[in-house]
Amino acid sequence: MGAVYVIGIAKETKMKNAKLHPDTLAIHAGHRPADHQGAVKPPIHATSTFVFPTAEEGAAHMEAAYGVEGAVAPDSGYIYSRLGNPTRTAAEERLAALDGADVSAFFSSGMAAISTALLAWSGPDRAVWYAPPLYGGTTHFLNEVLPVKGTPVEVLDVAPGGADLVSALEAKRLATGTLPGIIFLETPANPTMQVVRISTAADWARMHSTPEHRILVFVDNTYLGPLMQRPLEVGADLVLYSATKYIGGHSDLIAGAASGAADIMEAVVGFRHFLGGMADPWTSWLLARSMETLPIRFERQQATAKSILDFLRAHPAVGTVRSAHAEDLSPDAALAMAEQSSGAGSMLAFEVDGGREAAFKVLNAFNVFSLAVSLGSTESLAEHPASMTHAGVPADQKIQYGITEGLIRLSIGLEHPGDLIADLDAALAVLRSTSSPYFSSSKGHEETGILV
Ligand SMILES: Cc1ncc(COP(=O)(O)O)c(C=O)c1O
């Protein structure tokens, strides 16, 4: 397949870059100036197709791409930009270096990455078992699309008040009399910040895998991103992203990504060839450019989030505060975060008394925070999960997951922390001036975190 040389290049880069720090890899991995007339930045290869040096080489490429028996792909070269494009390869090598993966692949959206990977590895005898809550689009694809195509999908009982992950996996094994092909996790979860311990799922998967039936662990790592959390290092088989978020980081593109070992990624990239959901050259270039500042963006966004959390925890109008910072996690969830993450990121959520009416008053009073869904960008965003990102979640599940009417989600950007805190202070003051009962005197602090 055309994936062969993508895999070859990424492997070679990983070996060369093994000793460099992530901040350095974010800037240099994937680009060799000598290959581009010394250009310090990678060019954008805005081309749909590539000229073959000879008919023989063209035939070898195409026959190998279609899996013709005995065909051997030439070591280098490109055929057609759906299969491979040098700008995309540069971005993919950079992400592979950051994720510690053999291979990364960029897609046209996070949902393209997630659906392609699931289609590649699920099937009637490869069920998907998932730990809720997941991103709404993923939940919809799992519950409404995959079963129609014959893949059994099961929900693990790990919502707050449910079982720990191993008990939930064992209960499902006993109830169904089967094993999954994929365990799908998203950690920290959106918007409740519940944490799943990735190594627990990976250990269980390994224990129950056989050579004929390998159980794979997929992790949606959108909420923390490639540097703060490296799921492959703690046993995950495939990492998935909405690259629209931290990897892109500027709210100016839609993209997705998958990273993993060569044998896992070969099927994913093979499916991408035929489903056609790859990132285009311009988006790929933007992604490679954005990854250069990922470490510094993340550091600053996380530090600002910490200051905002301190402010919110002390504010009389704010009830429960949710984040992946240790202060807001149960001891088990905090231990899991310490094992699998090097930071807690810059996503948070908080409750105001007074339900939707109070939450909307606060949201409508923001001046610096932008009222929008999405996350991980330079500008700070605020939204109301119950009626916006999670509007499609059934009411009983909203209650179970803690997606209350008074919950506001924030994505912290790169503005000055003082301006963000002043904006929050002014917005929360609206509750005092218009509806004093919302200024709660019984301030609560509740730990979150699925038991792991
Ligand atoms: C955790 C998570 N995964 C996946 C997606 C889907 O990504 P995209 O919108 O890029 O398709 C999102 C989008 O918000 C998300 O938050």
The ligand as an ORCA input file, in Angstrom:
! r2SCAN-3c Opt
* xyz 0 1
  C     -12.670     14.931     22.719
  C     -13.045     15.143     21.268
  N     -12.847     14.156     20.385
  C     -13.180     14.295     19.089
  C     -13.764     15.459     18.611
  C     -14.138     15.565     17.161
  O     -13.227     16.375     16.493
  P     -13.551     17.239     15.178
  O     -14.551     18.262     15.552
  O     -12.220     17.788     14.779
  O     -14.094     16.276     14.156
  C     -13.983     16.519     19.502
  C     -14.595     17.771     19.017
  O     -14.971     18.639     19.779
  C     -13.618     16.354     20.859
  O     -13.816     17.333     21.771
*
